[in-house]
């Protein structure tokens, strides 16, 4: 039987453009810092509004990847 160990991180991504951009930015930055990212799960979505206009999108997400291969 093959055993595996995974690491899970919680990240918060933010973008003025879109929810998708917030997710992509957070995953890309985590990967640039040496984290192996195999999956993500968005757990919260929120945003900021100013003068009736959406100003920022923010996502709370969990990312994970296998360690030790």
Beta strands, then each sheet from edge to edge (+ up, - down):
strand 1: 5-15
strand 2: 39-50
strand 3: 53-67
sheet 1: 1+ 3- 2+
end
